[in-house]
Amino acid sequence: MRPLPIIPSANADTLADAVAVALAEAVRVGLAARGEAWLALAGGSTPFAAYRRFAAMDLPWPKVHLVASDERWVPATHDKRNERALADAFAAAVGVAIHPLVPAEPSAFVAVGAGATAEASLAPLAHRAFDAVLLGMGADAHFASLFPQVTPPSALDAGDRAPVVALTPDPLPPEAPFPRISLTLSRLVATRSLLLMITGEAKRAVLESARTRPATDAPIHALLAAAPDLAIHWSP
């Protein structure tokens, strides 16, 4: 088994810098090729220092489009909404477009049809790749909101065509106990630049062990198998 393609950073500050630089380069490449850039970005706590540094860079932000890699089924004003967190992190990026995955005032969660808002936001990318996708990973080896045991196998199939999936984690994470809309593996790996950002020895051990576990138990296994060019940014 070949070593994981890990790009180490000495600490959290240099990790944030490295990721911000990688995202900015992906934006510049996208702008040069197509006149606009689309990025899918993880929620969680780890990447937001990188987002703030990225947002402070001198880029033509009105030509940049952002979408969360996953979203909680909560109103747009809720403090657990990833879209809201991205808007706060990118406050300095004047004109950047942030596209929703969930309605501003979602009704009672029913998985069938719950992804309509996400599919509408992603429609401009129906036949295009993202310019960059940045993901994180939980201690249970989930990424985006593709959780162990409850994620349909099709959502972890790189050949499946569905761009999003609606699901409810079981057990619900205590820090965000909500149903979710998530981009699927096939939609996430359709990108010109794919990055994973993790910190700590424990997360690195989870990533290593996931390589020998089934994707139903460790969803990140499916990402590692489907994305040989994945850039894994890590700091202790």
Number of C-alpha atoms within 10 A of each C-alpha: 5 4 6 15 12 15 14 15 17 10 13 19 12 15 25 25 17 19 24 23 16 18 23 18 15 22 26 18 16 21 18 11 10 9 12 18 23 26 25 24 25 26 23 15 9 18 23 20 18 22 20 20 19 24 20 15 14 9 17 16 19 13 16 21 19 22 24 28 27 30 26 22 27 22 16 18 11 14 12 20 20 24 27 18 18 20 15 13 19 23 14 16 20 13 14 19 17 20 17 22 29 26 16 14 11 12 11 9 16 12 14 10 10 23 21 15 17 24 20 14 15 20 12 10 14 11 7 13 17 22 24 27 28 25 24 24 24 16 13 16 21 21 26 27 27 30 24 21 15 14 24 16 12 15 24 21 17 20 12 14 13 16 19 24 25 25 23 21 17 13 11 11 9 7 7 13 15 18 20 26 28 28 30 28 29 21 25 25 22 19 18 15 21 25 22 21 22 23 20 12 12 12 18 19 11 17 22 14 13 20 19 11 14 13 23 19 17 25 29 30 23 20 23 15 12 17 16 11 13 20 18 19 20 25 20 15
